[in-house]
Amino acid sequence: MKRLLVLVALFGLLLGAERTYAQTASGLTTSDLSSIVQQCVDLSGIQTFYPADGSGHLNQINIVNYPVDFPSGMTVSKDGQAVKFISNESFSKSPVAEYFMFRRIIQTGSTVKLIGNYYYTVSGNHLNKSIAIDYSQSAGVWTITNSTIN
């Protein structure tokens, strides 16, 4: 019985460590994270879902800092406008209709897998696209090796 409890506790610690790793996106520099997120925001398959005003200019692009909590000082932009990072607390109090929510960022050596969603509204319906992107780093530059949007 003691062994079983020890195994269950170890399993729980491993799951907790994985969750903490993904939530804080540790192991990647702010510069790495900025590059990875910038490429996601610029991904051609997601562009048509961005909201625009009546003159065709993009509305504010938002990223909710939950469950992945991005470090302050990240710079990401779209069409010359800074992407807004919103704390989970602010989002809970004052939700926005269109936003990215990144579920996991997993680094293994010189590769990263980003998993998240983009939520948007069409004709009053709240919809979302699942995003999975694989990146590889070579000579300090991150490039997309595979992406899926569903």
C-alpha positions in Angstrom: 0.0 0.0 0.0 2.9 2.4 0.8 4.5 1.7 -2.5 1.2 2.5 -4.3 0.9 5.8 -2.5 4.5 6.7 -3.3 3.9 5.9 -7.0 0.8 8.0 -7.0 2.6 10.9 -5.4 5.5 10.6 -7.9 3.1 10.5 -10.8 1.3 13.6 -9.4 4.6 15.5 -9.1 5.5 14.6 -12.7 2.2 15.9 -13.9 2.5 19.0 -11.8 6.0 19.6 -13.2 4.8 19.3 -16.8 1.9 21.6 -16.1 4.2 24.2 -14.4 6.6 24.0 -17.3 3.9 24.6 -19.9 2.2 27.4 -17.9 5.4 29.4 -17.4 7.0 28.6 -20.8 10.3 28.3 -18.9 13.4 27.4 -20.8 12.7 29.9 -23.5 14.0 33.5 -23.5 11.6 36.4 -23.9 13.2 36.9 -27.3 12.5 33.2 -28.3 8.9 33.5 -27.1 8.4 36.8 -29.0 9.6 35.2 -32.2 7.5 32.1 -31.7 4.3 34.0 -30.9 4.9 36.5 -33.7 5.1 33.7 -36.3 1.9 32.3 -34.9 0.1 35.7 -35.2 1.5 36.0 -38.7 0.5 32.5 -39.8 -1.4 32.8 -43.1 -4.1 30.3 -42.2 -5.3 32.4 -39.3 -5.4 35.8 -41.0 -8.9 35.6 -42.4 -10.4 35.1 -38.9 -9.0 38.4 -37.5 -11.6 41.1 -36.9 -11.5 44.3 -38.9 -13.2 47.6 -38.6 -15.4 49.1 -41.3 -12.4 50.5 -43.2 -10.6 47.1 -43.3 -8.1 47.9 -40.6 -7.5 45.1 -38.1 -8.9 45.4 -34.6 -6.8 44.9 -31.6 -5.1 41.4 -31.5 -5.3 40.0 -27.9 -3.4 37.3 -26.1 -4.8 36.0 -22.7 -2.0 35.1 -20.3 -3.6 31.9 -19.4 -2.8 29.0 -19.0 0.6 30.0 -20.5 1.8 33.1 -18.7 4.1 35.2 -20.9 6.8 37.4 -19.4 6.4 41.1 -19.4 8.4 42.9 -22.1 7.4 40.6 -25.0 7.0 42.5 -28.2 4.6 41.1 -30.8 2.7 43.2 -33.4 0.3 42.9 -36.3 0.1 45.5 -39.0 2.1 48.0 -37.0 -0.1 47.7 -33.9 1.2 46.1 -30.7 -0.5 42.8 -29.7 -2.1 43.3 -26.3 -1.3 40.8 -23.5 -4.2 40.5 -21.1 -3.9 39.0 -17.6 -6.3 36.2 -16.7 -7.7 38.4 -13.9 -8.4 41.3 -16.3 -9.9 38.9 -18.9 -12.2 37.4 -16.2 -13.5 40.9 -15.3 -13.7 42.3 -18.8 -13.6 39.6 -21.5 -12.8 40.4 -25.1 -14.5 38.7 -28.1 -11.3 37.9 -30.1 -8.2 36.5 -28.5 -5.5 33.9 -28.5 -5.2 31.5 -25.6 -2.1 29.3 -25.7 -2.5 26.0 -23.8 1.0 24.7 -23.9 4.5 25.6 -25.2 6.7 22.6 -25.0 10.4 22.9 -25.7 12.6 19.8 -26.4 16.1 20.9 -27.3 16.0 23.0 -30.4 12.3 22.3 -31.1 9.1 23.8 -29.7 5.5 22.8 -30.0 2.9 25.5 -29.5 -0.7 24.5 -28.8 -3.5 26.9 -28.4 -6.8 28.4 -29.7 -7.9 31.6 -31.5 -11.4 32.7 -30.4 -13.4 35.0 -32.6 -16.9 36.1 -33.3 -18.9 35.8 -36.6 -22.5 37.0 -36.8 -22.8 36.9 -33.0 -21.5 33.3 -32.8 -18.4 32.7 -30.7 -16.1 30.3 -32.6 -12.6 29.1 -32.2 -9.7 27.6 -34.2 -7.3 25.1 -32.7 -3.7 25.8 -33.5 -0.7 23.5 -33.3 2.6 24.7 -34.5 6.0 23.0 -34.6 9.1 25.1 -34.6 12.8 24.3 -35.1 15.7 26.5 -34.1 18.8 26.8 -36.2 21.6 29.4 -35.8 19.4 31.2 -33.2 16.4 31.5 -35.6 13.0 29.9 -35.0 11.2 28.6 -38.1 7.9 26.8 -38.5 8.3 23.2 -39.6 4.6 22.2 -39.4 1.3 23.9 -38.6 -2.3 22.8 -38.2 -5.4 25.0 -37.8 -8.7 23.3 -37.3 
